[in-house]
Amino acid sequence: MTSPAAPHPPQLSPKLPQLAAQGFALRHSRQPHYEFDWHVHDCAMLLWPRKGALHSAWRPEGVGVVPGEQMRLARSQAILLPVATAHRTQSATQQQEHGELYLAPEIARALTGHGAIRLDAAALSMLDALLAPALDPRAAEPLVLAVVRQIARAQPLQPARPPSPARQMAARFAQALDWNEPLPSIDAIACELGTSTRQLQRACQEEWGQSPVALRRHMLAAHARQLLATGLPLAQVSLQLGFATSGHLTRLLKSVAH
């Protein structure tokens, strides 16, 4: 996921009205290609993947417009964010499932650690139970309090350093191919990354020893060969990858070495 600068101020997504009755609220999402751009909440939030992976970026209140941390989250990992923490989340896999637990201040004050954390088996089991359709609503409140006590002991995760622009570009191409989407142009990638095409060209030469256009062509040709190897006809692969004719794909495959 690329992480462009957050708007200032980020969009407010209020949750306190939902917390008035019990002091917490739950949200469960299975939306494919999930993406929620920069926003803040008026309460604390725990976000955790159940299936697939999410890429999240966040910055504490007052840090500025550049995200302070970012991380790819998978099962047994989560982010715990205090009130007014700007954050952005996007699916890192085609299919995903995740939960969000919003906490009122009187409950969240027991949580002194923030950021990326590792969920132990007990925390995972309780969070899974919270999202179970058969859970008696009367059992949810003590379960939430138990979750809070458990994650108060959670081990922090070290957020990953942002990948280089060249690797972010390659990851964006790979994502588009995996999702059967048209490959973005080099100009569009540079815009997403908040850089110039010249800087992207330099980064790609340093990282891969080739231009962004050459990398794009190599990845497209490699993916086309993978699809053809499964038995798909040339015409179908050409259409799937956005070529106007099969001849265009044939010329690409001839010009790009294995």
Phi and psi in degrees as GROMACS dihedral restraints (atoms count N, CA, C in turn):
[ dihedral_restraints ]
;  ai    aj    ak    al  type     phi  dphi    fc
    3     4     5     6     1   -81.6    20    10
    4     5     6     7     1   154.9    20    10
    6     7     8     9     1  -128.7    20    10
    7     8     9    10     1    78.2    20    10
    9    10    11    12     1   -64.1    20    10
   10    11    12    13     1   164.4    20    10
   12    13    14    15     1   -58.5    20    10
   13    14    15    16     1   143.4    20    10
   15    16    17    18     1   -74.8    20    10
   16    17    18    19     1   144.8    20    10
   18    19    20    21     1   -64.2    20    10
   19    20    21    22     1   154.4    20    10
   21    22    23    24     1  -126.6    20    10
   22    23    24    25     1   115.3    20    10
   24    25    26    27     1   -81.4    20    10
   25    26    27    28     1   154.6    20    10
   27    28    29    30     1   -65.1    20    10
   28    29    30    31     1   160.5    20    10
   30    31    32    33     1   -61.8    20    10
   31    32    33    34     1   136.3    20    10
   33    34    35    36     1   -87.8    20    10
   34    35    36    37     1   127.1    20    10
   36    37    38    39     1  -112.6    20    10
   37    38    39    40     1    90.4    20    10
   39    40    41    42     1   -70.4    20    10
   40    41    42    43     1   140.9    20    10
   42    43    44    45     1  -127.9    20    10
   43    44    45    46     1   -17.8    20    10
   45    46    47    48     1   -54.0    20    10
   46    47    48    49     1   -39.5    20    10
   48    49    50    51     1   -58.3    20    10
   49    50    51    52     1   -32.2    20    10
   51    52    53    54     1   -75.5    20    10
   52    53    54    55     1   -18.3    20    10
   54    55    56    57     1   -92.5    20    10
   55    56    57    58     1    -5.1    20    10
   57    58    59    60     1   -59.6    20    10
   58    59    60    61     1   -37.7    20    10
   60    61    62    63     1   -76.2    20    10
   61    62    63    64     1   -48.7    20    10
   63    64    65    66     1  -118.0    20    10
   64    65    66    67     1   -12.5    20    10
   66    67    68    69     1    89.8    20    10
   67    68    69    70     1     4.1    20    10
   69    70    71    72     1  -153.9    20    10
   70    71    72    73     1   163.0    20    10
   72    73    74    75     1  -148.2    20    10
   73    74    75    76     1   149.8    20    10
   75    76    77    78     1  -118.5    20    10
   76    77    78    79     1   146.4    20    10
   78    79    80    81     1  -136.9    20    10
   79    80    81    82     1   139.8    20    10
   81    82    83    84     1  -131.2    20    10
   82    83    84    85     1   125.1    20    10
   84    85    86    87     1  -128.3    20    10
   85    86    87    88     1   134.8    20    10
   87    88    89    90     1  -120.6    20    10
   88    89    90    91     1    18.8    20    10
   90    91    92    93     1   -64.4    20    10
   91    92    93    94     1   122.3    20    10
   93    94    95    96     1   -64.2    20    10
   94    95    96    97     1   149.2    20    10
   96    97    98    99     1    54.8    20    10
   97    98    99   100     1    38.4    20    10
   99   100   101   102     1   -57.8    20    10
  100   101   102   103     1   137.7    20    10
  102   103   104   105     1  -155.2    20    10
  103   104   105   106     1   130.9    20    10
  105   106   107   108     1  -134.2    20    10
  106   107   108   109     1   112.6    20    10
  108   109   110   111     1   -70.9    20    10
  109   110   111   112     1  -179.2    20    10
  111   112   113   114     1   -52.0    20    10
  112   113   114   115     1   129.9    20    10
  114   115   116   117     1  -160.0    20    10
  115   116   117   118     1   169.2    20    10
  117   118   119   120     1  -131.6    20    10
  118   119   120   121     1   159.4    20    10
  120   121   122   123     1  -117.7    20    10
  121   122   123   124     1   158.3    20    10
  123   124   125   126     1   -92.7    20    10
  124   125   126   127     1    25.3    20    10
  126   127   128   129     1  -156.6    20    10
  127   128   129   130     1   173.6    20    10
  129   130   131   132     1   -77.3    20    10
  130   131   132   133     1   158.1    20    10
  132   133   134   135     1  -143.9    20    10
  133   134   135   136     1   138.5    20    10
  135   136   137   138     1  -113.1    20    10
  136   137   138   139     1   126.1    20    10
  138   139   140   141     1  -122.6    20    10
  139   140   141   142     1   130.0    20    10
  141   142   143   144     1  -143.8    20    10
  142   143   144   145     1   135.5    20    10
  144   145   146   147     1   -76.0    20    10
  145   146   147   148     1   144.6    20    10
  147   148   149   150     1  -108.0    20    10
  148   149   150   151     1   -37.7    20    10
  150   151   152   153     1  -139.0    20    10
  151   152   153   154     1   150.5    20    10
  153   154   155   156     1    70.5    20    10
  154   155   156   157     1  -154.9    20    10
  156   157   158   159     1  -145.4    20    10
  157   158   159   160     1   153.8    20    10
  159   160   161   162     1  -123.8    20    10
  160   161   162   163     1   148.4    20    10
  162   163   164   165     1  -112.7    20    10
  163   164   165   166     1   119.9    20    10
  165   166   167   168     1  -121.4    20    10
  166   167   168   169     1   144.0    20    10
  168   169   170   171     1  -127.6    20    10
  169   170   171   172     1   145.8    20    10
  171   172   173   174     1  -152.9    20    10
  172   173   174   175     1   155.4    20    10
  174   175   176   177     1  -144.4    20    10
  175   176   177   178     1   136.1    20    10
  177   178   179   180     1   -64.7    20    10
  178   179   180   181     1   160.0    20    10
  180   181   182   183     1   -59.2    20    10
  181   182   183   184     1   132.0    20    10
  183   184   185   186     1    88.0    20    10
  184   185   186   187     1     0.2    20    10
  186   187   188   189     1   -75.7    20    10
  187   188   189   190     1   -27.1    20    10
  189   190   191   192     1   125.1    20    10
  190   191   192   193     1  -162.5    20    10
  192   193   194   195     1   -95.5    20    10
  193   194   195   196     1    -6.9    20    10
  195   196   197   198     1   -96.1    20    10
  196   197   198   199     1   133.2    20    10
  198   199   200   201     1   -62.2    20    10
  199   200   201   202     1   136.2    20    10
  201   202   203   204     1   -78.6    20    10
  202   203   204   205     1   -35.3    20    10
  204   205   206   207     1  -140.3    20    10
  205   206   207   208     1   156.9    20    10
  207   208   209   210     1  -153.1    20    10
  208   209   210   211     1   151.9    20    10
  210   211   212   213     1  -160.1    20    10
  211   212   213   214     1   147.8    20    10
  213   214   215   216     1   -90.4    20    10
  214   215   216   217     1   121.6    20    10
  216   217   218   219     1  -106.9    20    10
  217   218   219   220     1   135.6    20    10
  219   220   221   222     1  -129.5    20    10
  220   221   222   223     1  -175.8    20    10
  222   223   224   225     1   -51.8    20    10
  223   224   225   226     1   137.5    20    10
  225   226   227   228     1    79.1    20    10
  226   227   228   229     1     8.5    20    10
  228   229   230   231     1  -123.7    20    10
  229   230   231   232     1   156.9    20    10
  231   232   233   234     1  -157.6    20    10
  232   233   234   235     1   166.6    20    10
  234   235   236   237     1  -120.1    20    10
  235   236   237   238     1   138.0    20    10
  237   238   239   240     1  -117.5    20    10
  238   239   240   241     1   114.7    20    10
  240   241   242   243     1  -119.7    20    10
  241   242   243   244     1   132.2    20    10
  243   244   245   246     1   -74.6    20    10
  244   245   246   247     1   173.1    20    10
  246   247   248   249     1   -55.7    20    10
  247   248   249   250     1   144.0    20    10
  249   250   251   252     1    67.3    20    10
  250   251   252   253     1    23.7    20    10
  252   253   254   255     1   -90.4    20    10
  253   254   255   256     1   115.4    20    10
  255   256   257   258     1   -68.0    20    10
  256   257   258   259     1   135.4    20    10
  258   259   260   261     1  -151.4    20    10
  259   260   261   262     1   160.8    20    10
  261   262   263   264     1  -142.4    20    10
  262   263   264   265     1   135.8    20    10
  264   265   266   267     1  -134.2    20    10
  265   266   267   268     1   137.8    20    10
  267   268   269   270     1  -143.0    20    10
  268   269   270   271     1   142.7    20    10
  270   271   272   273     1   -62.9    20    10
  271   272   273   274     1   134.8    20    10
  273   274   275   276     1   -99.4    20    10
  274   275   276   277     1    -3.4    20    10
  276   277   278   279     1  -133.3    20    10
  277   278   279   280     1   158.6    20    10
  279   280   281   282     1   -61.1    20    10
  280   281   282   283     1   -41.2    20    10
  282   283   284   285     1  -111.0    20    10
  283   284   285   286     1   142.4    20    10
  285   286   287   288     1  -150.0    20    10
  286   287   288   289     1   159.8    20    10
  288   289   290   291     1  -147.3    20    10
  289   290   291   292     1   130.9    20    10
  291   292   293   294     1  -148.3    20    10
  292   293   294   295     1   162.1    20    10
  294   295   296   297     1  -118.2    20    10
  295   296   297   298     1   154.4    20    10
  297   298   299   300     1  -132.9    20    10
  298   299   300   301     1   129.6    20    10
  300   301   302   303     1  -118.6    20    10
  301   302   303   304     1   117.0    20    10
  303   304   305   306     1  -100.2    20    10
  304   305   306   307     1   134.0    20    10
  306   307   308   309     1  -124.6    20    10
  307   308   309   310     1   132.6    20    10
  309   310   311   312     1   -68.1    20    10
  310   311   312   313     1   156.8    20    10
  312   313   314   315     1   -55.5    20    10
  313   314   315   316     1   -38.3    20    10
  315   316   317   318     1   -67.0    20    10
  316   317   318   319     1   -23.4    20    10
  318   319   320   321     1   -90.4    20    10
  319   320   321   322     1   -40.7    20    10
  321   322   323   324     1   -72.1    20    10
  322   323   324   325     1   -17.5    20    10
  324   325   326   327     1   -63.5    20    10
  325   326   327   328     1   -18.2    20    10
  327   328   329   330     1   -74.8    20    10
  328   329   330   331     1   -11.0    20    10
  330   331   332   333     1   -99.5    20    10
  331   332   333   334     1   108.0    20    10
  333   334   335   336     1   -93.6    20    10
  334   335   336   337     1   -25.7    20    10
  336   337   338   339     1   -89.0    20    10
  337   338   339   340     1   151.1    20    10
  339   340   341   342     1  -143.0    20    10
  340   341   342   343     1   167.2    20    10
  342   343   344   345     1    98.4    20    10
  343   344   345   346     1  -153.6    20    10
  345   346   347   348     1   -79.3    20    10
  346   347   348   349     1   133.0    20    10
  348   349   350   351     1  -134.5    20    10
  349   350   351   352     1   160.2    20    10
  351   352   353   354     1  -100.0    20    10
  352   353   354   355     1   130.2    20    10
  354   355   356   357     1   -91.6    20    10
  355   356   357   358     1   126.9    20    10
  357   358   359   360     1   -81.5    20    10
  358   359   360   361     1   176.8    20    10
  360   361   362   363     1   -61.3    20    10
  361   362   363   364     1   -36.9    20    10
  363   364   365   366     1   -66.4    20    10
  364   365   366   367     1   -45.1    20    10
  366   367   368   369     1   -62.7    20    10
  367   368   369   370     1   -42.8    20    10
  369   370   371   372     1   -61.3    20    10
  370   371   372   373     1   -42.9    20    10
  372   373   374   375     1   -62.8    20    10
  373   374   375   376     1   -42.6    20    10
  375   376   377   378     1   -69.2    20    10
  376   377   378   379     1   -38.5    20    10
  378   379   380   381     1   -67.1    20    10
  379   380   381   382     1   -39.0    20    10
  381   382   383   384     1   -61.6    20    10
  382   383   384   385     1   -40.4    20    10
  384   385   386   387     1   -64.9    20    10
  385   386   387   388     1   -36.3    20    10
  387   388   389   390     1   -61.3    20    10
  388   389   390   391     1   -33.2    20    10
  390   391   392   393     1   -91.7    20    10
  391   392   393   394     1     0.5    20    10
  393   394   395   396     1   -69.1    20    10
  394   395   396   397     1   129.0    20    10
  396   397   398   399     1   -59.0    20    10
  397   398   399   400     1   -29.6    20    10
  399   400   401   402     1   -84.8    20    10
  400   401   402   403     1     1.2    20    10
  402   403   404   405     1   -65.7    20    10
  403   404   405   406     1   128.8    20    10
  405   406   407   408     1   -66.2    20    10
  406   407   408   409     1   126.4    20    10
  408   409   410   411     1   -53.7    20    10
  409   410   411   412     1   -30.3    20    10
  411   412   413   414     1   -69.2    20    10
  412   413   414   415     1   -20.7    20    10
  414   415   416   417     1   -87.3    20    10
  415   416   417   418     1   -11.9    20    10
  417   418   419   420     1   -67.9    20    10
  418   419   420   421     1   -43.3    20    10
  420   421   422   423     1   -61.6    20    10
  421   422   423   424     1   -51.4    20    10
  423   424   425   426     1   -63.3    20    10
  424   425   426   427     1   -28.4    20    10
  426   427   428   429     1   -69.6    20    10
  427   428   429   430     1   -40.6    20    10
  429   430   431   432     1   -62.2    20    10
  430   431   432   433     1   -43.6    20    10
  432   433   434   435     1   -62.3    20    10
  433   434   435   436     1   -36.8    20    10
  435   436   437   438     1   -67.8    20    10
  436   437   438   439     1   -39.0    20    10
  438   439   440   441     1   -60.4    20    10
  439   440   441   442     1   -45.3    20    10
  441   442   443   444     1   -60.2    20    10
  442   443   444   445     1   -44.4    20    10
  444   445   446   447     1   -62.7    20    10
  445   446   447   448     1   -37.4    20    10
  447   448   449   450     1   -71.2    20    10
  448   449   450   451     1   -45.7    20    10
  450   451   452   453     1   -75.8    20    10
  451   452   453   454     1   -13.8    20    10
  453   454   455   456     1   -63.1    20    10
  454   455   456   457     1   -20.6    20    10
  456   457   458   459     1   -99.6    20    10
  457   458   459   460     1     3.9    20    10
  459   460   461   462     1   -66.6    20    10
  460   461   462   463     1   147.9    20    10
  462   463   464   465     1   -82.1    20    10
  463   464   465   466     1   135.2    20    10
  465   466   467   468     1   -71.6    20    10
  466   467   468   469     1   149.7    20    10
  468   469   470   471     1  -102.8    20    10
  469   470   471   472     1   143.9    20    10
  471   472   473   474     1   -82.9    20    10
  472   473   474   475     1   114.2    20    10
  474   475   476   477     1   -58.9    20    10
  475   476   477   478     1   141.4    20    10
  477   478   479   480     1   -71.9    20    10
  478   479   480   481     1   145.6    20    10
  480   481   482   483     1   -68.2    20    10
  481   482   483   484     1   141.7    20    10
  483   484   485   486     1   -57.8    20    10
  484   485   486   487     1   135.6    20    10
  486   487   488   489     1   -64.9    20    10
  487   488   489   490     1   161.6    20    10
  489   490   491   492     1   -64.3    20    10
  490   491   492   493     1   157.9    20    10
  492   493   494   495     1   -55.2    20    10
  493   494   495   496     1   -36.6    20    10
  495   496   497   498     1   -64.9    20    10
  496   497   498   499     1   -41.7    20    10
  498   499   500   501     1   -70.8    20    10
  499   500   501   502     1   -35.3    20    10
  501   502   503   504     1   -63.9    20    10
  502   503   504   505     1   -38.8    20    10
  504   505   506   507     1   -63.9    20    10
  505   506   507   508     1   -46.3    20    10
  507   508   509   510     1   -61.6    20    10
  508   509   510   511     1   -39.3    20    10
  510   511   512   513     1   -65.5    20    10
  511   512   513   514     1   -36.8    20    10
  513   514   515   516     1   -67.1    20    10
  514   515   516   517     1   -41.0    20    10
  516   517   518   519     1   -62.0    20    10
  517   518   519   520     1   -45.8    20    10
  519   520   521   522     1   -61.7    20    10
  520   521   522   523     1   -39.5    20    10
  522   523   524   525     1   -63.3    20    10
  523   524   525   526     1   -44.5    20    10
  525   526   527   528     1   -62.0    20    10
  526   527   528   529     1   -41.9    20    10
  528   529   530   531     1   -65.7    20    10
  529   530   531   532     1   -40.9    20    10
  531   532   533   534     1   -64.6    20    10
  532   533   534   535     1   -34.3    20    10
  534   535   536   537     1   -94.0    20    10
  535   536   537   538     1     7.6    20    10
  537   538   539   540     1    57.5    20    10
  538   539   540   541     1    41.9    20    10
  540   541   542   543     1  -108.2    20    10
  541   542   543   544     1   155.8    20    10
  543   544   545   546     1   -61.1    20    10
  544   545   546   547     1   141.4    20    10
  546   547   548   549     1   -67.9    20    10
  547   548   549   550     1   131.6    20    10
  549   550   551   552     1   -67.6    20    10
  550   551   552   553     1   154.2    20    10
  552   553   554   555     1   -74.1    20    10
  553   554   555   556     1   164.5    20    10
  555   556   557   558     1   -62.8    20    10
  556   557   558   559     1   -40.5    20    10
  558   559   560   561     1   -61.4    20    10
  559   560   561   562     1   -40.8    20    10
  561   562   563   564     1   -65.8    20    10
  562   563   564   565     1   -39.6    20    10
  564   565   566   567     1   -63.6    20    10
  565   566   567   568     1   -45.3    20    10
  567   568   569   570     1   -59.3    20    10
  568   569   570   571     1   -40.1    20    10
  570   571   572   573     1   -64.6    20    10
  571   572   573   574     1   -43.9    20    10
  573   574   575   576     1   -59.3    20    10
  574   575   576   577     1   -39.6    20    10
  576   577   578   579     1   -83.1    20    10
  577   578   579   580     1    -8.0    20    10
  579   580   581   582     1    70.4    20    10
  580   581   582   583     1    33.4    20    10
  582   583   584   585     1  -130.5    20    10
  583   584   585   586     1  -179.9    20    10
  585   586   587   588     1   -99.9    20    10
  586   587   588   589     1   160.3    20    10
  588   589   590   591     1   -64.2    20    10
  589   590   591   592     1   -32.4    20    10
  591   592   593   594     1   -66.0    20    10
  592   593   594   595     1   -43.3    20    10
  594   595   596   597     1   -65.7    20    10
  595   596   597   598     1   -37.6    20    10
  597   598   599   600     1   -66.0    20    10
  598   599   600   601     1   -38.5    20    10
  600   601   602   603     1   -60.9    20    10
  601   602   603   604     1   -45.8    20    10
  603   604   605   606     1   -64.3    20    10
  604   605   606   607     1   -43.8    20    10
  606   607   608   609     1   -63.8    20    10
  607   608   609   610     1   -39.1    20    10
  609   610   611   612     1   -68.9    20    10
  610   611   612   613     1   -38.9    20    10
  612   613   614   615     1   -64.0    20    10
  613   614   615   616     1   -40.5    20    10
  615   616   617   618     1   -69.0    20    10
  616   617   618   619     1   -38.4    20    10
  618   619   620   621     1   -82.4    20    10
  619   620   621   622     1   -44.8    20    10
  621   622   623   624     1  -114.9    20    10
  622   623   624   625     1   -12.6    20    10
  624   625   626   627     1    73.4    20    10
  625   626   627   628     1    23.9    20    10
  627   628   629   630     1  -152.9    20    10
  628   629   630   631     1   167.8    20    10
  630   631   632   633     1   -78.6    20    10
  631   632   633   634     1   161.6    20    10
  633   634   635   636     1   -58.2    20    10
  634   635   636   637     1   -37.2    20    10
  636   637   638   639     1   -64.6    20    10
  637   638   639   640     1   -42.4    20    10
  639   640   641   642     1   -65.2    20    10
  640   641   642   643     1   -41.2    20    10
  642   643   644   645     1   -61.7    20    10
  643   644   645   646     1   -43.6    20    10
  645   646   647   648     1   -59.9    20    10
  646   647   648   649     1   -44.7    20    10
  648   649   650   651     1   -65.3    20    10
  649   650   651   652     1   -42.0    20    10
  651   652   653   654     1   -64.0    20    10
  652   653   654   655     1   -42.4    20    10
  654   655   656   657     1   -67.7    20    10
  655   656   657   658     1   -38.5    20    10
  657   658   659   660     1   -66.2    20    10
  658   659   660   661     1   -43.2    20    10
  660   661   662   663     1   -66.3    20    10
  661   662   663   664     1   -41.7    20    10
  663   664   665   666     1   -62.6    20    10
  664   665   666   667     1   -40.4    20    10
  666   667   668   669     1   -68.8    20    10
  667   668   669   670     1   -39.0    20    10
  669   670   671   672     1   -61.1    20    10
  670   671   672   673     1   -41.9    20    10
  672   673   674   675     1   -64.2    20    10
  673   674   675   676     1   -38.0    20    10
  675   676   677   678     1   -62.0    20    10
  676   677   678   679     1   -43.1    20    10
  678   679   680   681     1   -66.7    20    10
  679   680   681   682     1   -41.3    20    10
  681   682   683   684     1   -65.0    20    10
  682   683   684   685     1   -33.7    20    10
  684   685   686   687     1   -67.2    20    10
  685   686   687   688     1   -20.3    20    10
  687   688   689   690     1   -81.6    20    10
  688   689   690   691     1    -5.9    20    10
  690   691   692   693     1   103.1    20    10
  691   692   693   694     1     0.1    20    10
  693   694   695   696     1   -67.3    20    10
  694   695   696   697     1   140.1    20    10
  696   697   698   699     1   -68.9    20    10
  697   698   699   700     1   153.9    20    10
  699   700   701   702     1   -56.8    20    10
  700   701   702   703     1   -40.9    20    10
  702   703   704   705     1   -62.8    20    10
  703   704   705   706     1   -40.2    20    10
  705   706   707   708     1   -68.6    20    10
  706   707   708   709     1   -41.1    20    10
  708   709   710   711     1   -64.5    20    10
  709   710   711   712     1   -41.6    20    10
  711   712   713   714     1   -59.2    20    10
  712   713   714   715     1   -45.7    20    10
  714   715   716   717     1   -64.7    20    10
  715   716   717   718     1   -43.4    20    10
  717   718   719   720     1   -62.9    20    10
  718   719   720   721     1   -34.4    20    10
  720   721   722   723     1   -92.7    20    10
  721   722   723   724     1     2.7    20    10
  723   724   725   726     1    88.0    20    10
  724   725   726   727     1    16.8    20    10
  726   727   728   729     1   -81.3    20    10
  727   728   729   730     1   142.8    20    10
  729   730   731   732     1   -67.4    20    10
  730   731   732   733     1   -37.3    20    10
  732   733   734   735     1  -141.4    20    10
  733   734   735   736     1   163.2    20    10
  735   736   737   738     1   -64.9    20    10
  736   737   738   739     1   -28.4    20    10
  738   739   740   741     1   -62.7    20    10
  739   740   741   742     1   -36.4    20    10
  741   742   743   744     1   -63.3    20    10
  742   743   744   745     1   -42.4    20    10
  744   745   746   747     1   -67.1    20    10
  745   746   747   748     1   -40.4    20    10
  747   748   749   750     1   -59.6    20    10
  748   749   750   751     1   -42.7    20    10
  750   751   752   753     1   -65.3    20    10
  751   752   753   754     1   -37.7    20    10
  753   754   755   756     1   -62.7    20    10
  754   755   756   757     1   -45.8    20    10
  756   757   758   759     1   -64.6    20    10
  757   758   759   760     1   -33.8    20    10
  759   760   761   762     1   -72.2    20    10
  760   761   762   763     1   -31.4    20    10
  762   763   764   765     1   -87.3    20    10
  763   764   765   766     1   -17.9    20    10
  765   766   767   768     1  -109.4    20    10
  766   767   768   769     1   120.0    20    10
  768   769   770   771     1   -71.1    20    10
  769   770   771   772     1   156.1    20    10
